[in-house]
């Protein structure tokens, strides 16, 4: 969440509640003055059509106005898409997808993916299959955080 998100979380809602309403009136007036169908007309119409969604982030400080963080997290998937062509076989592609999934899950749990994979690969040979949930990222997060504090 960006710093503006933290401010919104502490102080949800518009600082001036009438500002959004005034903007909506201005957009509506401008829309009425456009005679020819144009890109501007389409943009203003779309703005008014999504008005509630556009202002929802003002009421809930947890929401962001854009989806940049989601797009950033998908960047590895998109760049990996080209690499999947060179996996050698369908099985190789499935293994690459599993590794990408582990790396993404480690990142989502606040772990360094390299440290997480190093830890899992060092344990996996002697680890019993009936306790397979133990090396999952959300179960190892506290342990890996403790190891990094001791190393520092």
C-alpha positions as CSV (number, residue, x, y, z in Angstrom):
1,X,0.0,0.0,0.0
2,X,1.4,3.4,-0.9
3,X,1.9,6.1,1.6
4,X,-1.3,7.8,0.4
5,X,-3.1,4.5,1.2
6,X,-1.9,4.8,4.8
7,X,-3.2,8.3,5.0
8,X,-6.5,7.2,3.5
9,X,-6.7,4.4,6.0
10,X,-6.2,6.7,8.9
11,X,-8.6,9.3,7.5
12,X,-11.0,7.5,5.1
13,X,-13.2,9.7,2.9
14,X,-12.6,12.8,1.0
15,X,-11.1,15.6,3.1
16,X,-13.7,17.8,1.5
17,X,-16.8,15.6,0.9
18,X,-18.3,18.1,-1.5
19,X,-15.2,18.0,-3.8
20,X,-16.2,14.7,-5.5
21,X,-19.8,16.0,-6.0
22,X,-18.5,19.2,-7.5
23,X,-16.3,17.3,-9.8
24,X,-19.2,15.1,-10.9
25,X,-21.3,18.3,-11.6
26,X,-18.4,19.7,-13.7
27,X,-18.1,16.5,-15.7
28,X,-21.8,16.4,-16.3
29,X,-21.9,20.0,-17.5
30,X,-19.0,19.4,-19.8
31,X,-20.6,16.3,-21.1
32,X,-23.7,18.2,-22.1
33,X,-21.7,20.8,-24.0
34,X,-20.0,18.2,-26.2
35,X,-22.0,18.0,-29.5
36,X,-19.9,15.6,-31.6
37,X,-19.2,12.0,-30.6
38,X,-15.5,12.1,-29.7
39,X,-13.0,10.5,-27.5
40,X,-13.7,13.1,-24.9
41,X,-17.4,12.3,-24.9
42,X,-16.6,8.6,-24.5
43,X,-14.2,9.3,-21.6
44,X,-16.6,11.5,-19.7
45,X,-19.4,9.0,-20.2
46,X,-17.2,6.2,-18.9
47,X,-16.3,8.3,-15.9
48,X,-19.9,8.9,-15.0
49,X,-20.8,5.3,-15.6
50,X,-18.2,4.1,-13.1
51,X,-18.6,6.9,-10.6
52,X,-19.3,4.8,-7.5
53,X,-16.3,2.5,-8.2
54,X,-14.1,5.5,-8.9
55,X,-14.9,7.0,-5.4
56,X,-15.0,3.8,-3.5
57,X,-11.3,4.1,-2.7
58,X,-12.1,7.3,-0.8
59,X,-14.3,5.5,1.6
60,X,-12.1,2.5,2.2
61,X,-8.5,3.3,3.0
62,X,-7.3,-0.2,2.1
63,X,-8.2,0.2,-1.6
64,X,-5.9,1.7,-4.2
65,X,-7.1,3.9,-7.1
66,X,-5.1,1.8,-9.6
67,X,-4.0,-1.8,-10.1
68,X,-0.3,-1.2,-10.6
69,X,0.7,-3.6,-7.8
70,X,-1.3,-6.4,-9.4
71,X,0.2,-5.7,-12.8
72,X,3.7,-5.6,-11.3
73,X,3.1,-9.0,-9.7
74,X,2.1,-10.5,-13.1
75,X,5.2,-9.3,-14.9
76,X,7.1,-12.5,-14.1
77,X,4.2,-14.6,-15.5
78,X,4.2,-12.5,-18.8
79,X,8.0,-12.7,-19.2
80,X,7.9,-16.4,-18.3
81,X,5.3,-17.0,-21.1
82,X,8.0,-16.8,-23.7
83,X,10.3,-19.0,-21.7
84,X,7.7,-21.7,-21.6
85,X,8.3,-22.3,-25.3
86,X,11.8,-23.6,-24.5
87,X,11.0,-26.0,-21.6
88,X,11.6,-29.0,-23.8
89,X,8.5,-30.9,-23.1
90,X,5.1,-30.6,-21.4
91,X,6.5,-32.1,-18.2
92,X,9.3,-29.4,-18.3
93,X,6.6,-26.8,-18.6
94,X,4.7,-28.2,-15.7
95,X,7.8,-28.2,-13.5
96,X,8.6,-24.6,-14.5
97,X,5.1,-23.6,-13.6
98,X,5.4,-25.3,-10.2
99,X,8.7,-23.4,-9.5
100,X,7.1,-20.1,-10.7
101,X,4.2,-20.8,-8.3
102,X,6.6,-21.5,-5.4
103,X,8.6,-18.3,-6.1
104,X,5.4,-16.2,-6.3
105,X,4.0,-17.7,-3.1
106,X,7.2,-17.0,-1.3
107,X,7.2,-13.4,-2.4
108,X,3.5,-13.0,-1.3
109,X,4.5,-14.3,2.1
110,X,7.3,-11.7,2.4
111,X,10.1,-14.3,2.0
112,X,13.3,-14.0,-0.1
113,X,12.5,-16.6,-2.8
114,X,16.2,-17.7,-3.1
115,X,16.5,-18.3,0.7
116,X,13.2,-20.1,0.8
117,X,14.1,-22.4,-2.1
118,X,17.5,-23.0,-0.6
119,X,15.9,-24.1,2.7
120,X,13.3,-26.3,1.1
121,X,15.8,-28.0,-1.2
122,X,18.1,-28.7,1.8
123,X,15.3,-30.4,3.7
124,X,13.3,-32.1,0.9
125,X,15.3,-35.4,0.6
126,X,14.7,-36.4,4.3
127,X,11.3,-34.9,4.7
128,X,8.3,-37.3,5.2
129,X,5.6,-37.0,2.5
130,X,2.8,-37.1,5.2
131,X,4.1,-33.7,6.5
132,X,4.2,-32.0,3.1
133,X,2.5,-28.9,4.4
134,X,5.4,-28.0,6.7
135,X,7.8,-26.6,4.0
136,X,5.1,-24.4,2.5
137,X,6.0,-20.6,2.5
138,X,3.4,-19.5,5.0
139,X,4.6,-22.3,7.4
140,X,8.3,-21.5,7.0
141,X,7.9,-17.7,7.2
142,X,8.5,-17.3,10.9
143,X,11.4,-19.7,10.9
144,X,13.2,-18.1,8.0
145,X,12.6,-14.6,9.5
146,X,14.3,-15.9,12.8
147,X,17.2,-17.3,10.8
148,X,17.8,-14.0,9.0
149,X,17.7,-12.0,12.3
150,X,20.3,-14.4,13.8
151,X,22.5,-14.1,10.7
152,X,22.3,-10.3,10.8
